[in-house]
Structures are given as structure tokens and as C-alpha cells.
Amino acid sequence: MAKQSTRAAWTVVLTLDGDGKLHRQVERALREAIRSGRVSTGTVLPPSRELAAQLDCSRWAVTQAYSQLVTEGYLATRIGSGTWVSWSGPTQRTSRRTAAASVATYRFDLAPGAPDLRAFPRTRWAEAARSAARTVPTADLGYPDEQGYRPLRELMADYLQRSRGAIASAADVVIRSGVSVSVAEICVGLRAMGIDRIAVEDPGWTRLRTVIESTGMRVDPVPVDEHGLQVERLSGRAVVVTAAHQFPTGVVLAPHRRLELIDWARRNNGVILEDDYDAEFRYDRSPVGTLQGMAPEHVVLLGSVSKTLSPAIGIGWFVAQGTWRGLLERPSVLGPSTIGQATFAELMAAGAYDRHLRAMQRRYKRRRDLVLTALHHELPTWAIGGAAAGLHLTLTPPTPVDTSQLATAARAAGTRIVPLPDYRIHSTQDGLVLGYGNIPDNEISPAIHALRGCLPR
């Protein structure tokens, strides 16, 4: 007998075709819902009286339909346990296979972009959530402030000033669900101001380019070298830059380039969208303050907790002042839930967020060191870049290697890596981008060994 699921479908949308006896119509509608996968295997169906009320028909019609489908093997029933879907024919099996295939699993995952999800502070987050639920003012449980939860904006302004050297007040901070959402909203505002193109780093974050283009903005790729963005190649009035730790090369925007970029913005009445990517985690160098702190009237600062806590939290922010404050007059989206924002605010106010960042700094430095040791042992001739900060580094082969083919071979062997060309537009840079944020320490050496085994002989 099929194992009963705990999924209960107390409402099932069925369309009766009006052809023939009512119990046959219910039977056909249920059979189609099961075969199409709309009602999945293991789902507990509503009691016959409940479904009859939903369909505005007699209970007898439903019990007859259930009985027939039990006979045909679509349903199973047990006294005291209800009736559930037991059929798993081709449609539902294919659906499950497709879903499983869309979430690939790897023995070793060295892709960049993820923090250590095992280190998420579940207990502290739960405590903060309980406190937030008890203390959020009743008035704040209505429709949320378009700028975000005021206490969180106050705490965020303080945090950005003391830890990132930003210039910000609560009135300047806008809470959104992530950097991508913030950039999309800003781009809509830029287009409304007559700016229809924006420069991006090449190589750079592919997803961000996609988000920008989805707003109708044109993307102008600008090369990145060992000093960061090549400012002299800029045109237009808007640019996105990862100044503290460029993605994916890992270089820091050099002091002279920072001054050149700010001068460019002032001369052109332009705007710099500063994605403060990986700014919290530094190992071999001093902190680098924000560009926003040097020219707040021309820089919109963006950040999120995706790398410091978890992407699942869905909390980000941007800081805008001066002329660019006009971008906020037509907000196209709202921020995350008030309760979620209040929870994060509780975490910050209690000092738990700062303590978490300090603990993760130590953890990631130790892990980075393990990665470097393994690379020096397994791939001693490969050049390593961007390892002084962040959660990823780059690897450049000593002689030309088809890194895309290498990545394909590695994935087939159970190791996920990303070739640097995946992030290029016109740039000729090649190599691998190796993330180590979410791989356990004890898997690092085997993972690098497995990577070496995929190199062409």
C-alpha cells in the first residue's frame, strides 16, 4: 500500500465538463488532475463532504468517484486516514525527474557566490524573530513603509558609517530584498531621467547584467585590469562597480582609479552604483572604505546579507543622496516583509550580527588558507588571484587550457567549478573562478585533488 503523505489538499480546483452523470464528471475531472500532475502522488484529498461542498454537488457523487478511482489504482484509502493519490504514472514520474535534474548535486561544489550555509545563526535568528514578533508596533503590521522598516534603516545607517566609512542617515537608506532588485529599481529611475545606458565591469556579474538589460537599459562593457575598472574607457553618465573586491577577478579598485572615477562622475553629472561586494571579509589587507563616503552626492551604495548571512533572508539596501534621491520618487517594488526586517534589526541591535561577522571572518580565513595550501600542492604552476579577501579566488593556468571544457569534465566527475569566460563580454581574460565559502574544510583537499585529476594529460 502506498505510503501516505502529510500533504493535504483541502481545496482541489476541478472543472466539471457537464457531460453525463455527475459522479462520472467528478471522476473524469479528478483523473485528469492526477494524470496531469496538478494533484501529486501522496496528496491527501478532501473528505467527500468537503469536496462535495466545493463542487456544489451531492456527497454521493464524490464517494462514487473516489471509489471508482480507488478501483483503477489512482487513489488509495484507509479508515481513519482519508483518501490519497497513489498513482505515479509517466507524467508525474517525468515531472519529478525534471525537478530533480534542475537541482544538480555535486560531490564538491567550488562555484562562487554562496556563504557557509551551515554557519547560519539559526538559534540567534529564531530568538530575534520571537522578539520581533512580540515587540513590533501594531501600526507597523499594516502596509509597509516604501523605504523600509524605520528601526532597521537607522541601524543600517549606523552600521555603514562605522564599518564601511559611508555617509548615511536613516532617511538615505532604502531596504530592498537584494542588490539585483535595488539595481533594477534604480535603472527604472535612470531611464525616467533620460539615462538609457550604463557601464558595467568586464568581466563581471552576469546576473546583474541580465537584470539591467531587463529594464530596457543598454549595457556598455568596460575592461578590468590589475587596478580595477579602466575609468578612461567610460562613456555615458552611469556605471556599476565592485570597488572593494571586484567580481570575479578579486582586484581592489586602486586609489588613483577611485579618484579618477569620482572625477568622471562630477564632470559628467554622473552616478556610480557601488556594489559593496565581499567588503566584510578581508584577510591580508586593511579595510577599504566605500566610494560613497568620498562622494555621496554621486555614489549610490548597494549591499545585502546574501554573503554575510544567507540569500534566503532576502534583505538588501541602497543608500542614495542628492540628485539621485529622485530615483526613489517612483518606487516600483516594496521591500521584504516587515517581520523579516524587524528580525534582522533585532539581530543588529543585540550585537549578534557583528559577532557573527567576526566569527565568519575567522572561519573564512582559515578556509582560504586551506585552499591555498591545497592549490600550492596540487596546482603549483597556476597563478592565484583575488585571495586577499572575499569568498572566492581566481586561477590562471601556466599554459593555455580550454577552461570551459575543463569545467565540463570536472562537473561530469562530480566537481563544480566555473570558468572565468562565463563572466566575460569582450574581455580576453581566462582561468577559473573558485569559490570556497560553502565547502566544508575537510573537503577542500579532496576537491582540489579531484580538480587536478580533470586536467588534460
Secondary structure, DSSP 8 states (H G I E B T S, - for coil): -----S-B-S---------S-HHHHHHHHHHHHHHHTSS-TT-B---HHHHHHHHTS-HHHHHHHHHHHHHHTSEEEETTTEEEE----HHHHHHHHHHHHHS---SEE--SS---GGG--HHHHHHHHHHHHHHS-GGGGSS--TT--HHHHHHHHHHHHHHH-----GGGEEEES-HHHHHHHHHHHHHHTT--EEEEEES--HHHHHHHHHTT-EEEEEEEETTEE-GGG--SSEEEE--SS-TTT-----HHHHHHHHHHHHHTT-EEEEE-TTTT-BSSS-----STTT-TTTEEEEEESTTTT-GGG--EEEE--GGGGGGGGS--S--S-HHHHHHHHHHHHTTHHHHHHHHHHHHHHHHHHHHHHHHHHH-TTSEEESTTBSSEEEEE-SS---HHHHHHHHHHTTEE-EEGGGG-SS-----EEEE-TTS-GGGHHHHHHHHHHTS--
